[in-house]
Amino acid sequence: MTGAAVAARSGASAKAPHDQTTILVKWSKWAPGPAATVGELKTKVKIVKVPRAWTVDQTLDFYRSLPNVVYAEPNYLADQDGLAAPDDTFFGAQWGLAKIDALAGWGVYPGSFAAAGAPIAFVDSGIDASHPDLAGQVGTGANCVTGVCVAGGVTLDDNGHGTVNAGAAAAAANNGIGVAGVAPGTHLIPVKALGPGGTGTYAAIAAGIIWAADDGAKVINLSLAGTAPSQTLCGAVSYALDKGVFVDAAAGNFGSAAPVYPAACPGVAGVAATDQNDATPSWSDTGPNVFVAAPGVSVHATYPGNLYALATGTSVSTALVSGLASLLLGQDPSRNPADVRRILATTSDKVGVAQYGADPYSTCAGCTWSTTDGYGRIDVLRALSAGTAPVAPPPAPPASPADFTIAATSGSASTPQGGSASYTFSIAGQNGFDGSVSLAVSGLPAGATAAFAPTSVPASGSSTLTVSTAGETPAGSTTITVHATSGSIEHTVTVGLTVTAVQAAPGPALVDFALSAVPGARIVKLGRSAVVTVKATGTRGPVDGVDLVASGLPAGVTATFVRVSPGVWTLQLDAALSAPRFVTATITITGTRGAVVRTTTVVVTVM
C-alpha cells in the first residue's frame, strides 16, 4: 500500500477512523460453518456486521462480554486506499450510490472508472445516445414495438424512461459532468419495446428479450410490469436465461403483493425499492415479485436532451441492480445467471422492518428472505468482494420491538359551517404487537367536536373519526393531529380540515346533486396539461353554483377549475417540469352548494 498510513497502528482506538457497519471478532472456540472464508479458517477472526439498531461501541461491548471471544475490535480504516470520489457534478448528491457502497466496490473491481461491465440491454422506450453522460456507450439496437424486431431500427427515446434507467445503471464516471452509474461507461444496447406513452405489448417485450439475448446482451433490464401472466413473456425470459443472460425486472409500483410480470417469471430477479432510510415506500410491491431491493426514491439519472432527472420507482431500482450484475459478470465472465443471483442473495444487506425467514427460492444455503426487501438491499462492495466462493449471508439484525403504525386513508376533508367531516385511520401491528391502541385528537377549530368509532382499536383494525363543526366555527383550513397510544408507545398522524363559510339567507336553495368526472383516469406529462370534465347533475338537470376543490394532488401538480356552462366545469391538471415522474395518485374533487357536499375521484399518473 503506497503512501497509506494504517489507522490501526500502535495506540489506535475506537476513536480512530473505522467502518461504521462491521467489527472484527476473534474466537477461542469456534465451529466454522460451510461458508467460512479461508481467512476465517486460518485466523478465527470473523467480520461481524453491526446490527441496524446498535452502534459500533454497543456491538463491541456485547462481543467482548462473551466467554469464548479473544478480542473484538473496530474494523479500522486506512487513510488512503482505493478510489477517490469521481468529479461528476452530482456525485455528492447521489445518496443511492453511497447507500450501496458503490465507490468502495469500484475499488475492488475494476479499480478505476474505466468501463468494465458486461453489456446491458434495456428493453424499454429507447436510449438517448447523444446524451453527454452516455456518449460512446450506446450501440446499435432494435425497434420491436410492433412485436417484430428490426435491427438498427429507430431507438430514439421519445418517453425518457429508458434514458433514465440507462443512466442510473451505467452513466460515465469521473468525466466532470452529470452523474455516475453503478457500472460506469458500460456498453448499452437499446431495445425499443415501449411507445411514447410508456406502454408496450407483451409481444414487443418478448421479442425484445429474445433479440437482446441473441445479440450480445449479458444483462437484460426490464423496468416494466404487467399484471397478467403470460407463457409468451415468461418463455422469452427462459430463452434468455438458457443463453446465460441475467434478467431482472421491476417488482411494481402498485403497493401490492399480487404477482406482476415479468418479475414473477421463474429465474427473474424482481427488484423492490428502498428510500434514504432503507425503508420500503408504500407504493413498492411486496411478496413473490421481490428478489432483492435497491434505492428507488429520488435517484439521480440522465434524461433526454442533455438533461438530468430525479427518478422514483422500482424501474430505477432495477437499473441499479442491472449495473451491479454487469460488474459481477465483467469481474468473472464465467459466471452464469444463477451465480449472480446467489451472490446478490448472500451479500445484500438485511434492511427494513419486515422479518427475514425461509428462502422461498432455495437460492443458497442459510439465506433468509423478507416480503418487502427479498434477500435485502444490494451492496456493491460486498458483492464484488464475494469472489467465486460461497459467501456467508450477513447476520439478521436483532429482532425489532413490537410496534404499530397508524395511517389515514385520506389526508384532508371539507365541510360547511355546521356540518361534519369524516376520516378513517388504519392501525397495523408489527413484530408481534398484540396490544390495543387508544385514539385521541387535538388541534380542533373553535366550536368543533370529535368522536372516534371505535375509540380503541386492536392490534390491526380501523376507526372512523367524525369532526362536527358549529355554525360559528371559523371558516378556513386547519391541521388536526390524531394521537394513537398503547402503553409507552405513541404515534401521531395529521389530517387537514377545511371549513367553508355558509352564506346567509337568501343563499342558494338546498338542491341535491351528483358530482361526476370524465374520464376517471388521466396521465399528465411533465411540463404539460391534462383536462377532466366535471359535472354537477340534479334530478332536473345541471346544477350551477357549486364550489369545487381538488385535494390529494401528486407533488408538483396543480389544479384549476374553469366553468364551461351551468353545472359543467373543466379541471385542468398542470405538471411542473420538476414533478416526480411515474407517480400515481387518486385526487378527490369536492363540490359544495350550501349544505350539500358531494365528491368524486380521478386517478392521475405523472409521466
Helices and strands as residue ranges (DSSP letters): E 18-27, H 38-43, E 45-49, H 56-64, E 69-76, G 91-93, H 95-99, H 102-108, E 120-124, E 142-143, E 150-151, H 161-170, E 188-192, H 202-214, E 219-222, H 231-242, E 246-250, E 269-274, G 287-289, E 292-295, E 299-303, E 307-311, H 314-331, H 337-347, H 380-384, E 403-408, E 412-416, E 420-430, E 437-442, E 449-453, E 456-457, E 461-468, E 476-486, E 489-500, E 514-518, E 521-524, E 529-538, E 541-542, E 547-551, E 557-565, E 568-575, E 583-593, E 596-606
